[in-house]
Amino acid sequence: MKKTKIVPILLLLAILFTPSRAYGQDFKEDRIEFNDTNFYRILTKDDQEHYGLIVREDNDYIVLKKIDLNEETIPKFAIKEREIIDRVKLFGYKTHPTRYLYSPSAIPLKRGSGYLNMLYFLAFQAQYGLTDNLTVGITTTPAFMPTLINAKYSYKVDENFYIAAGAQVGRLWYTNEQSLGVVFGTATYGNEINNISMNLGWGFYGKSNENLPMATISWAYKSTDKVQFIGEFWGLFHAKGAPTFLGGPALRIKSGKNLFFDVGVVGFSTEITETEETFDPITNVTTKVTKSEILTRLPLPFVGFSLTL
């Protein structure tokens, strides 16, 4: 009789099918008015990128009005590069800063923006920015189960550091009265184009005492105006037995103004236990022997797409 870590694996599937993390952020043209000649990318000598309208300039400083309507003053002696960004290139720079393959960054969705997402043609989700810091969403399947709801609150500590906390909860099936979910905290270093994130989470399942600590590390790097190199790796730490590891790299490809495709490979490694029962008719005793082995699968294709709203 084969026995796997059923609850953790189900929880993992729920997590993968519930990116309770914002994902489809892009520039909203109605946030501020700009045209093809007044939106700039400023690269400073510390290799930080700044984007916005130049609203004031003198011999010593320039003042940028950014997408979030905040103004930023940059000394001219600190500027390394300065270039105008046209609309096509602008949208190419901004892909999906709020989410990687499954796990989130701490970068939030902007108020009023959102996305629709599909994974493996099996899981569908919608996420929406209620405020510039709070994102909510729902994930389901064609059978409407599992269904989970989620929320994430993000805070920008400084220009290149974000933190966030969130949770997701739901049910695996109609007849299963126990809920499952995860609470998590996230830290992201970098900008909305190139960044790295660390997630720590704690999964739970119903009224049982089964818990699942987890950690992820994720990254995003813009290779061209249309392609981003992204990836992530998970560690799920079971109460008994070996941990489960999974993840891999992918390309995020921009197609049109609002459509993005994720194509990559993932793999996983998990422990499987097999219990054998033998019955001795002389002693009338049943003996159980449990054997364990590590199951590894690599590579497996990953496919997803999202539509920003």
C-alpha positions, 0 to 999 in steps of 0.5 A: 500500500503506497502512502504519500504526504497527502495533506501537504501535497494537496496543500501544495496543489492549492498553493500552486493553483492559488497565486494569492499574490498580485501578478498582472501589474502594468502601467495604467495610462490614466494614472498620469498623462504622458506622450512619446516625448516626455516620459524618461528613464533616468539611470543614476550612478548607483545603477538605480533606474527611475521612470517618470515625467520631468516636471521641473529642471534647472542647472542642478536638479531634475524633478520626476513625477512618477506613475504613483504621482509622487515627485522625486528630485534627482541631482544632475551630478548623480545621473549616469544615463538619461533617455526618452521612453516611448510607449512601446518600450515603456510597456515592454519595460513593465511586465509583471512585478507583483508575481513570478511563476507561483510565489509573490513579490512584495511589490503591490498592484496599483489601485484599480488595476488587476489581471486574469491568469491561467495555469496549465489550462486548469486553474484560473484566477482574478486579482484586483488592487483595492488600494495601492497597498492592498490586493485581493483575489480568488482562484478556482478551476473549471469544477469551481473546486478548489476555490480559495480567496486571498489578500496581500498587504504591501509596504514600500520601505524605500526605493528598492525594498518592499515588504508584504504579508498575506494569507489565502484560505479555501476548500479542496472540494465540496464535501470536504468541510475542512479548510486549508490555506497559508499565511506568508511574509515576503521581502523584495529587493530591487525595482519593478524590472529586476528584483529578487524576493524571499517568502516565508510561509506556514501552511495549515489544513483544517482542524488537524494539527498538520502544518507545513512550513515553507520558503521560496526564493524568486527572481526577475531579470529583464533580458529584452524589452519583450522578454523577462527571465524569471524563476523560483524555487520552493522548499516545503518542510514536512513534520516527518520525512524529507522535505519537498523541493520544486521550481525552475526557470521560465521566460515571460514573453510579452505579446501585445499591450496586455497579454503575457505568456510564461513558458518554462520548465519545473521539477520536483523532488518529494518522499514517497512511503510504501507500507507493506503488511504481512500476516503470520497465521501461526502467531496471528500477528500482522506486521507492517513495514514502511519503506521510503524513497525519494521521487524526482521528476525533471523537467516538466513543462510549465505554461501560463498566461495572463491578461492585465486589466 
